[in-house]
C-alpha cells in the first residue's frame, strides 16, 4: 500500500463496516480517502475528521488499496467503477457478506480483480451513525483463498490496522456456507423469536409478560431490529446451506417442544447440556 498524493487507502461506502474501518484508519494516522453515495454518511464522516473525496473517481485515484464496503447487491457495480479509476496494480477488496460469484453477480473481468475480505463483526444498526473505531477489535476476517501473495499481504495489513486479530483463508463457497450458520441462522432465529413475541403481544395486549421481555429476551431478539433492505439481497443470494441451517433449527425446536409435552427429561437434558457446552466453549474466542 504505497502512498501517493496524500493517500494510500480508499474506503468506498461509509456505513457500519466502511465507516468503522475509516474511523480506525483515522485514529491510526493512515493516509486515507473515502467516498459514499449517501450524503448523510459523507457529512457524518467529514464531521468526524475523515477525508471525504468529492467523487468515487477521485477517492480511488492513485491509491494502493481500495476497500469496497457497500451492500451486497451494489458491490459488483461499484467494483466495476472502481476498476475503471484505480491504478492497474491497486489491490481491490470488498467486505460484502457473501463472496461467491453468483452471489455478487459481477462480470468475470471484475470478479478476477475483486477479493472478498469479510470481517465477522457488525451491528443491527446501519449508516455512519452506527460506525465505531473499535468495531473490528480482536475480530476474525475471512479472506478469499484465491488472493495472490501481494493481495494477501495488503489485505492482512489493512485488516490488522483496522483491529482484527485473526485472519482465515477459505474459498468463496466455504465462506458462504459458513455464513449460513454463523450469520444467516442467528438473524433468522432472532427474527422468528421476535415475531412470536410480537404475535403474543397482539393476541393479549394487556398481558404483563409478553410486551416486556427481560434481558435474555432482549439479547436474543436484538438482531430482529436489523433492516430488511440490507438482509433481503443477502437472503435472495444465500447458499443452500442457509435453508439447511434453518431446517436444523426447526428440528431442534421441535425436539424441545415434544420433550416438554412428553415430560421427556432425558432428551431435554441432552439438548440442554449439549447447547450449554457449545456456548461455554466459544467464550473468549473474540468476534467470531
Short mmCIF file of the C-alpha atoms (twelve columns), coordinates in Angstrom:
data_MODEL
# 
_entry.id   MODEL 
# 
loop_
_atom_site.group_PDB 
_atom_site.id 
_atom_site.type_symbol 
_atom_site.label_atom_id 
_atom_site.label_alt_id 
_atom_site.label_comp_id 
_atom_site.label_asym_id 
_atom_site.label_seq_id 
_atom_site.Cartn_x 
_atom_site.Cartn_y 
_atom_site.Cartn_z 
_atom_site.pdbx_PDB_model_num 
ATOM 1   C CA . UNK A 1   0.000   0.000   0.000   1 
ATOM 2   C CA . UNK A 2   2.187   2.794   -1.294  1 
ATOM 3   C CA . UNK A 3   1.024   6.341   -0.525  1 
ATOM 4   C CA . UNK A 4   0.620   8.746   -3.442  1 
ATOM 5   C CA . UNK A 5   -0.749  12.272  -3.461  1 
ATOM 6   C CA . UNK A 6   -1.584  12.144  0.237   1 
ATOM 7   C CA . UNK A 7   -3.478  8.836   0.418   1 
ATOM 8   C CA . UNK A 8   -2.608  5.157   0.300   1 
ATOM 9   C CA . UNK A 9   -6.011  3.636   1.082   1 
ATOM 10  C CA . UNK A 10  -9.524  4.384   -0.163  1 
ATOM 11  C CA . UNK A 11  -12.717 3.204   1.523   1 
ATOM 12  C CA . UNK A 12  -15.849 3.271   -0.622  1 
ATOM 13  C CA . UNK A 13  -19.008 3.097   1.442   1 
ATOM 14  C CA . UNK A 14  -19.293 4.695   4.880   1 
ATOM 15  C CA . UNK A 15  -21.901 2.583   6.620   1 
ATOM 16  C CA . UNK A 16  -21.167 0.441   9.668   1 
ATOM 17  C CA . UNK A 17  -18.309 -1.519  8.065   1 
ATOM 18  C CA . UNK A 18  -16.709 1.140   5.873   1 
ATOM 19  C CA . UNK A 19  -17.294 3.885   8.413   1 
ATOM 20  C CA . UNK A 20  -15.763 1.852   11.229  1 
ATOM 21  C CA . UNK A 21  -12.723 0.990   9.106   1 
ATOM 22  C CA . UNK A 22  -12.315 4.658   8.183   1 
ATOM 23  C CA . UNK A 23  -12.557 5.756   11.834  1 
ATOM 24  C CA . UNK A 24  -9.889  3.251   12.804  1 
ATOM 25  C CA . UNK A 25  -7.615  4.334   9.944   1 
ATOM 26  C CA . UNK A 26  -8.105  7.938   11.015  1 
ATOM 27  C CA . UNK A 27  -7.055  7.051   14.543  1 
ATOM 28  C CA . UNK A 28  -4.030  5.141   13.257  1 
ATOM 29  C CA . UNK A 29  -2.916  8.067   11.100  1 
ATOM 30  C CA . UNK A 30  -3.235  6.076   7.883   1 
ATOM 31  C CA . UNK A 31  -3.346  8.227   4.738   1 
ATOM 32  C CA . UNK A 32  -6.948  7.768   3.666   1 
ATOM 33  C CA . UNK A 33  -9.605  8.967   1.229   1 
ATOM 34  C CA . UNK A 34  -13.249 7.906   1.334   1 
ATOM 35  C CA . UNK A 35  -16.479 8.242   -0.586  1 
ATOM 36  C CA . UNK A 36  -20.106 7.235   -0.139  1 
ATOM 37  C CA . UNK A 37  -23.197 7.570   -2.282  1 
ATOM 38  C CA . UNK A 38  -25.017 8.652   0.879   1 
ATOM 39  C CA . UNK A 39  -24.857 12.401  1.514   1 
ATOM 40  C CA . UNK A 40  -25.656 11.807  5.185   1 
ATOM 41  C CA . UNK A 41  -22.799 9.334   5.575   1 
ATOM 42  C CA . UNK A 42  -20.407 11.686  3.769   1 
ATOM 43  C CA . UNK A 43  -21.396 14.518  6.074   1 
ATOM 44  C CA . UNK A 44  -21.032 12.347  9.179   1 
ATOM 45  C CA . UNK A 45  -17.602 11.101  8.142   1 
ATOM 46  C CA . UNK A 46  -16.393 14.579  7.279   1 
ATOM 47  C CA . UNK A 47  -17.578 15.892  10.644  1 
ATOM 48  C CA . UNK A 48  -15.609 13.061  12.286  1 
ATOM 49  C CA . UNK A 49  -12.397 14.272  10.641  1 
ATOM 50  C CA . UNK A 50  -12.284 11.703  7.825   1 
ATOM 51  C CA . UNK A 51  -11.151 12.840  4.378   1 
ATOM 52  C CA . UNK A 52  -14.141 12.513  2.021   1 
ATOM 53  C CA . UNK A 53  -13.462 12.902  -1.702  1 
ATOM 54  C CA . UNK A 54  -15.976 14.747  -3.916  1 
ATOM 55  C CA . UNK A 55  -16.399 11.644  -6.094  1 
ATOM 56  C CA . UNK A 56  -15.611 7.941   -6.166  1 
ATOM 57  C CA . UNK A 57  -13.215 8.509   -9.041  1 
ATOM 58  C CA . UNK A 58  -11.162 10.973  -7.021  1 
ATOM 59  C CA . UNK A 59  -11.257 8.778   -3.934  1 
ATOM 60  C CA . UNK A 60  -9.580  5.815   -5.643  1 
ATOM 61  C CA . UNK A 61  -7.184  7.701   -7.879  1 
ATOM 62  C CA . UNK A 62  -3.527  6.851   -7.153  1 
ATOM 63  C CA . UNK A 63  -4.117  4.640   -4.100  1 
ATOM 64  C CA . UNK A 64  -2.576  1.246   -3.458  1 
ATOM 65  C CA . UNK A 65  -5.640  -0.394  -1.873  1 
ATOM 66  C CA . UNK A 66  -9.391  0.078   -2.114  1 
ATOM 67  C CA . UNK A 67  -11.939 -1.404  0.277   1 
ATOM 68  C CA . UNK A 68  -15.467 -1.551  -1.138  1 
ATOM 69  C CA . UNK A 69  -17.910 -1.658  1.777   1 
ATOM 70  C CA . UNK A 70  -21.335 -1.274  0.196   1 
ATOM 71  C CA . UNK A 71  -24.442 -3.515  0.319   1 
ATOM 72  C CA . UNK A 72  -24.097 -6.903  -1.371  1 
ATOM 73  C CA . UNK A 73  -26.317 -6.021  -4.328  1 
ATOM 74  C CA . UNK A 74  -24.266 -2.891  -5.059  1 
ATOM 75  C CA . UNK A 75  -20.807 -4.438  -4.711  1 
ATOM 76  C CA . UNK A 76  -20.165 -5.587  -8.278  1 
ATOM 77  C CA . UNK A 77  -21.363 -2.342  -9.919  1 
ATOM 78  C CA . UNK A 78  -19.265 -0.233  -7.544  1 
ATOM 79  C CA . UNK A 79  -16.288 -2.530  -8.155  1 
ATOM 80  C CA . UNK A 80  -16.645 -2.008  -11.905 1 
ATOM 81  C CA . UNK A 81  -16.481 1.752   -11.410 1 
ATOM 82  C CA . UNK A 82  -13.517 1.442   -9.034  1 
ATOM 83  C CA . UNK A 83  -11.591 -0.681  -11.525 1 
ATOM 84  C CA . UNK A 84  -12.083 1.980   -14.156 1 
ATOM 85  C CA . UNK A 85  -10.433 4.638   -11.995 1 
ATOM 86  C CA . UNK A 86  -7.975  2.955   -9.623  1 
ATOM 87  C CA . UNK A 87  -4.345  2.227   -10.585 1 
ATOM 88  C CA . UNK A 88  -3.953  -1.050  -12.509 1 
ATOM 89  C CA . UNK A 89  -1.887  -2.624  -9.725  1 
ATOM 90  C CA . UNK A 90  -4.086  -1.499  -6.823  1 
ATOM 91  C CA . UNK A 91  -5.457  -4.218  -4.540  1 
ATOM 92  C CA . UNK A 92  -9.260  -4.146  -4.669  1 
ATOM 93  C CA . UNK A 93  -11.048 -5.695  -1.687  1 
ATOM 94  C CA . UNK A 94  -14.698 -5.947  -0.775  1 
ATOM 95  C CA . UNK A 95  -16.345 -6.560  2.587   1 
ATOM 96  C CA . UNK A 96  -19.679 -7.971  1.412   1 
ATOM 97  C CA . UNK A 97  -21.217 -10.726 3.488   1 
ATOM 98  C CA . UNK A 98  -21.144 -13.243 0.610   1 
ATOM 99  C CA . UNK A 99  -18.256 -13.997 -1.749  1 
ATOM 100 C CA . UNK A 100 -19.451 -16.447 -4.422  1 
ATOM 101 C CA . UNK A 101 -19.514 -15.085 -7.994  1 
ATOM 102 C CA . UNK A 102 -23.193 -15.998 -8.312  1 
ATOM 103 C CA . UNK A 103 -23.944 -14.028 -5.134  1 
ATOM 104 C CA . UNK A 104 -22.053 -10.924 -6.279  1 
ATOM 105 C CA . UNK A 105 -23.294 -11.277 -9.882  1 
ATOM 106 C CA . UNK A 106 -20.282 -9.484  -11.303 1 
ATOM 107 C CA . UNK A 107 -18.676 -9.743  -14.708 1 
ATOM 108 C CA . UNK A 108 -15.732 -12.186 -14.915 1 
ATOM 109 C CA . UNK A 109 -13.176 -9.439  -15.523 1 
ATOM 110 C CA . UNK A 110 -14.406 -7.587  -12.433 1 
ATOM 111 C CA . UNK A 111 -14.514 -10.675 -10.235 1 
ATOM 112 C CA . UNK A 112 -10.969 -11.588 -11.253 1 
ATOM 113 C CA . UNK A 113 -9.641  -8.405  -9.604  1 
ATOM 114 C CA . UNK A 114 -12.044 -8.297  -6.650  1 
ATOM 115 C CA . UNK A 115 -11.063 -10.154 -3.467  1 
ATOM 116 C CA . UNK A 116 -13.544 -10.835 -0.687  1 
ATOM 117 C CA . UNK A 117 -12.471 -9.960  2.865   1 
ATOM 118 C CA . UNK A 118 -15.353 -10.378 5.299   1 
ATOM 119 C CA . UNK A 119 -14.905 -9.167  8.896   1 
ATOM 120 C CA . UNK A 120 -17.040 -11.146 11.335  1 
ATOM 121 C CA . UNK A 121 -18.269 -8.059  13.122  1 
ATOM 122 C CA . UNK A 122 -21.151 -5.679  12.662  1 
ATOM 123 C CA . UNK A 123 -24.306 -4.207  14.123  1 
ATOM 124 C CA . UNK A 124 -28.067 -4.404  13.723  1 
ATOM 125 C CA . UNK A 125 -27.883 -0.664  13.051  1 
ATOM 126 C CA . UNK A 126 -26.864 0.899   9.740   1 
ATOM 127 C CA . UNK A 127 -25.235 4.070   8.328   1 
ATOM 128 C CA . UNK A 128 -22.225 6.027   9.562   1 
ATOM 129 C CA . UNK A 129 -24.003 6.882   12.812  1 
ATOM 130 C CA . UNK A 130 -23.536 3.235   13.846  1 
ATOM 131 C CA . UNK A 131 -19.805 3.133   12.950  1 
ATOM 132 C CA . UNK A 132 -17.258 2.636   15.745  1 
ATOM 133 C CA . UNK A 133 -13.474 2.810   15.627  1 
ATOM 134 C CA . UNK A 134 -13.260 -0.350  17.772  1 
ATOM 135 C CA . UNK A 135 -15.775 -2.431  15.812  1 
ATOM 136 C CA . UNK A 136 -13.095 -4.816  14.499  1 
ATOM 137 C CA . UNK A 137 -11.103 -5.118  17.718  1 
ATOM 138 C CA . UNK A 138 -9.996  -8.765  18.014  1 
ATOM 139 C CA . UNK A 139 -12.290 -9.725  15.119  1 
ATOM 140 C CA . UNK A 140 -11.759 -12.552 12.650  1 
ATOM 141 C CA . UNK A 141 -11.577 -11.659 8.955   1 
ATOM 142 C CA . UNK A 142 -12.155 -14.272 6.263   1 
ATOM 143 C CA . UNK A 143 -10.159 -13.652 3.081   1 
ATOM 144 C CA . UNK A 144 -10.691 -15.479 -0.198  1 
ATOM 145 C CA . UNK A 145 -8.089  -18.181 -0.661  1 
ATOM 146 C CA . UNK A 146 -7.561  -17.276 -4.329  1 
ATOM 147 C CA . UNK A 147 -5.874  -13.984 -3.387  1 
ATOM 148 C CA . UNK A 148 -2.271  -13.832 -4.608  1 
ATOM 149 C CA . UNK A 149 0.696   -13.083 -2.348  1 
ATOM 150 C CA . UNK A 150 0.533   -9.302  -2.759  1 
ATOM 151 C CA . UNK A 151 -3.221  -9.178  -2.258  1 
ATOM 152 C CA . UNK A 152 -2.895  -11.311 0.867   1 
ATOM 153 C CA . UNK A 153 -0.190  -9.061  2.252   1 
ATOM 154 C CA . UNK A 154 -2.250  -5.934  1.571   1 
ATOM 155 C CA . UNK A 155 -5.458  -7.429  2.954   1 
ATOM 156 C CA . UNK A 156 -3.770  -8.663  6.111   1 
ATOM 157 C CA . UNK A 157 -2.100  -5.292  6.638   1 
ATOM 158 C CA . UNK A 158 -5.349  -3.388  6.150   1 
ATOM 159 C CA . UNK A 159 -7.450  -5.518  8.488   1 
ATOM 160 C CA . UNK A 160 -4.695  -5.690  11.101  1 
ATOM 161 C CA . UNK A 161 -4.626  -1.884  11.105  1 
ATOM 162 C CA . UNK A 162 -8.413  -1.972  11.468  1 
ATOM 163 C CA . UNK A 163 -8.020  -4.037  14.643  1 
ATOM 164 C CA . UNK A 164 -8.578  -7.623  13.501  1 
ATOM 165 C CA . UNK A 165 -6.786  -10.307 15.474  1 
ATOM 166 C CA . UNK A 166 -7.299  -13.376 13.313  1 
ATOM 167 C CA . UNK A 167 -7.125  -13.929 9.548   1 
ATOM 168 C CA . UNK A 168 -8.619  -17.044 7.978   1 
ATOM 169 C CA . UNK A 169 -8.477  -18.133 4.343   1 
ATOM 170 C CA . UNK A 170 -11.293 -20.043 2.654   1 
ATOM 171 C CA . UNK A 171 -12.823 -20.478 -0.767  1 
ATOM 172 C CA . UNK A 172 -15.828 -18.307 -1.554  1 
ATOM 173 C CA . UNK A 173 -18.137 -21.325 -1.280  1 
ATOM 174 C CA . UNK A 174 -16.668 -22.386 2.062   1 
ATOM 175 C CA . UNK A 175 -17.097 -18.853 3.378   1 
ATOM 176 C CA . UNK A 176 -20.695 -18.523 2.209   1 
ATOM 177 C CA . UNK A 177 -21.698 -21.912 3.619   1 
ATOM 178 C CA . UNK A 178 -20.179 -20.927 6.967   1 
ATOM 179 C CA . UNK A 179 -22.108 -17.631 6.916   1 
ATOM 180 C CA . UNK A 180 -25.331 -19.616 6.569   1 
ATOM 181 C CA . UNK A 181 -24.719 -20.965 10.073  1 
ATOM 182 C CA . UNK A 182 -22.947 -18.145 11.912  1 
ATOM 183 C CA . UNK A 183 -24.734 -15.150 10.360  1 
ATOM 184 C CA . UNK A 184 -27.931 -16.023 8.485   1 
ATOM 185 C CA . UNK A 185 -29.255 -18.523 11.041  1 
ATOM 186 C CA . UNK A 186 -28.840 -16.214 14.083  1 
ATOM 187 C CA . UNK A 187 -30.591 -13.417 12.172  1 
ATOM 188 C CA . UNK A 188 -33.486 -15.644 11.129  1 
ATOM 189 C CA . UNK A 189 -33.783 -17.200 14.601  1 
ATOM 190 C CA . UNK A 190 -33.833 -13.775 16.245  1 
ATOM 191 C CA . UNK A 191 -36.473 -12.572 13.780  1 
ATOM 192 C CA . UNK A 192 -38.629 -15.651 14.376  1 
ATOM 193 C CA . UNK A 193 -38.428 -15.271 18.167  1 
ATOM 194 C CA . UNK A 194 -39.311 -11.580 17.959  1 
ATOM 195 C CA . UNK A 195 -42.194 -12.383 15.614  1 
ATOM 196 C CA . UNK A 196 -43.525 -14.952 18.111  1 
ATOM 197 C CA . UNK A 197 -43.345 -12.441 20.956  1 
ATOM 198 C CA . UNK A 198 -44.974 -9.797  18.779  1 
ATOM 199 C CA . UNK A 199 -47.805 -12.201 17.945  1 
ATOM 200 C CA . UNK A 200 -48.307 -12.920 21.655  1 
ATOM 201 C CA . UNK A 201 -48.480 -9.210  22.374  1 
ATOM 202 C CA . UNK A 202 -51.000 -8.670  19.586  1 
ATOM 203 C CA . UNK A 203 -53.200 -11.514 20.890  1 
ATOM 204 C CA . UNK A 204 -53.037 -10.412 24.529  1 
ATOM 205 C CA . UNK A 205 -52.177 -6.681  24.598  1 
ATOM 206 C CA . UNK A 206 -52.842 -6.443  28.334  1 
ATOM 207 C CA . UNK A 207 -50.619 -9.407  29.210  1 
ATOM 208 C CA . UNK A 208 -47.937 -8.465  31.730  1 
ATOM 209 C CA . UNK A 209 -45.051 -10.547 30.374  1 
ATOM 210 C CA . UNK A 210 -45.153 -10.667 26.584  1 
ATOM 211 C CA . UNK A 211 -44.718 -6.949  25.890  1 
ATOM 212 C CA . UNK A 212 -41.854 -6.716  28.398  1 
ATOM 213 C CA . UNK A 213 -39.101 -9.287  27.728  1 
ATOM 214 C CA . UNK A 214 -36.254 -9.352  30.204  1 
ATOM 215 C CA . UNK A 215 -32.534 -9.005  29.400  1 
ATOM 216 C CA . UNK A 216 -32.340 -12.503 27.919  1 
ATOM 217 C CA . UNK A 217 -35.238 -11.865 25.579  1 
ATOM 218 C CA . UNK A 218 -33.792 -8.520  24.562  1 
ATOM 219 C CA . UNK A 219 -30.386 -10.076 23.844  1 
ATOM 220 C CA . UNK A 220 -31.925 -12.899 21.818  1 
ATOM 221 C CA . UNK A 221 -34.059 -10.552 19.706  1 
ATOM 222 C CA . UNK A 222 -31.542 -7.731  19.128  1 
ATOM 223 C CA . UNK A 223 -30.844 -8.851  15.546  1 
ATOM 224 C CA . UNK A 224 -34.549 -8.598  14.752  1 
ATOM 225 C CA . UNK A 225 -34.002 -4.832  14.558  1 
ATOM 226 C CA . UNK A 226 -31.735 -5.296  11.509  1 
ATOM 227 C CA . UNK A 227 -33.003 -3.592  8.361   1 
ATOM 228 C CA . UNK A 228 -34.680 -5.852  5.810   1 
ATOM 229 C CA . UNK A 229 -33.350 -3.762  2.919   1 
ATOM 230 C CA . UNK A 230 -29.857 -4.894  3.945   1 
ATOM 231 C CA . UNK A 231 -30.834 -8.516  4.551   1 
ATOM 232 C CA . UNK A 232 -33.144 -9.208  1.608   1 
ATOM 233 C CA . UNK A 233 -30.375 -9.160  -1.037  1 
ATOM 234 C CA . UNK A 234 -28.295 -11.447 1.188   1 
ATOM 235 C CA . UNK A 235 -31.116 -13.947 1.655   1 
ATOM 236 C CA . UNK A 236 -32.027 -13.796 -2.043  1 
ATOM 237 C CA . UNK A 237 -28.451 -14.860 -2.880  1 
ATOM 238 C CA . UNK A 238 -27.803 -17.071 0.139   1 
ATOM 239 C CA . UNK A 239 -26.367 -20.577 -0.362  1 
ATOM 240 C CA . UNK A 240 -28.474 -23.711 0.032   1 
ATOM 241 C CA . UNK A 241 -26.791 -24.143 3.411   1 
ATOM 242 C CA . UNK A 242 -28.997 -21.351 4.786   1 
ATOM 243 C CA . UNK A 243 -32.148 -23.413 4.276   1 
ATOM 244 C CA . UNK A 244 -30.387 -26.441 5.746   1 
ATOM 245 C CA . UNK A 245 -29.387 -24.435 8.819   1 
ATOM 246 C CA . UNK A 246 -32.957 -23.209 9.280   1 
ATOM 247 C CA . UNK A 247 -34.324 -26.747 8.963   1 
ATOM 248 C CA . UNK A 248 -31.834 -27.899 11.603  1 
ATOM 249 C CA . UNK A 249 -33.091 -25.188 13.954  1 
ATOM 250 C CA . UNK A 250 -36.687 -26.232 13.275  1 
ATOM 251 C CA . UNK A 251 -35.771 -29.830 14.149  1 
ATOM 252 C CA . UNK A 252 -34.252 -28.788 17.474  1 
ATOM 253 C CA . UNK A 253 -37.206 -26.571 18.359  1 
ATOM 254 C CA . UNK A 254 -39.480 -29.499 17.519  1 
ATOM 255 C CA . UNK A 255 -37.434 -31.853 19.740  1 
ATOM 256 C CA . UNK A 256 -37.628 -29.377 22.612  1 
ATOM 257 C CA . UNK A 257 -41.383 -28.988 22.255  1 
ATOM 258 C CA . UNK A 258 -42.022 -32.733 22.081  1 
ATOM 259 C CA . UNK A 259 -39.718 -33.379 25.046  1 
ATOM 260 C CA . UNK A 260 -41.607 -30.800 27.129  1 
ATOM 261 C CA . UNK A 261 -45.019 -32.129 26.117  1 
ATOM 262 C CA . UNK A 262 -43.989 -35.722 26.929  1 
ATOM 263 C CA . UNK A 263 -42.012 -34.786 30.045  1 
ATOM 264 C CA . UNK A 264 -39.021 -36.438 28.418  1 
ATOM 265 C CA . UNK A 265 -36.380 -35.024 30.721  1 
ATOM 266 C CA . UNK A 266 -33.652 -37.261 29.303  1 
ATOM 267 C CA . UNK A 267 -33.952 -35.701 25.848  1 
ATOM 268 C CA . UNK A 268 -34.292 -32.237 27.332  1 
ATOM 269 C CA . UNK A 269 -31.149 -32.803 29.420  1 
ATOM 270 C CA . UNK A 270 -29.231 -33.977 26.354  1 
ATOM 271 C CA . UNK A 271 -30.215 -30.911 24.320  1 
ATOM 272 C CA . UNK A 272 -29.691 -28.510 27.209  1 
ATOM 273 C CA . UNK A 273 -26.280 -29.817 28.204  1 
ATOM 274 C CA . UNK A 274 -25.031 -30.025 24.641  1 
ATOM 275 C CA . UNK A 275 -26.093 -26.448 23.939  1 
ATOM 276 C CA . UNK A 276 -24.507 -25.223 27.154  1 
ATOM 277 C CA . UNK A 277 -21.188 -26.958 26.438  1 
ATOM 278 C CA . UNK A 278 -21.032 -25.420 22.975  1 
ATOM 279 C CA . UNK A 279 -21.818 -21.927 24.258  1 
ATOM 280 C CA . UNK A 280 -19.282 -22.184 27.083  1 
ATOM 281 C CA . UNK A 281 -16.666 -23.440 24.640  1 
ATOM 282 C CA . UNK A 282 -16.780 -20.351 22.444  1 
ATOM 283 C CA . UNK A 283 -16.227 -17.896 25.303  1 
ATOM 284 C CA . UNK A 284 -13.045 -15.906 24.783  1 
ATOM 285 C CA . UNK A 285 -12.847 -16.574 21.034  1 
ATOM 286 C CA . UNK A 286 -13.412 -12.908 20.158  1 
ATOM 287 C CA . UNK A 287 -15.721 -11.558 17.479  1 
ATOM 288 C CA . UNK A 288 -16.162 -14.766 15.561  1 
# 
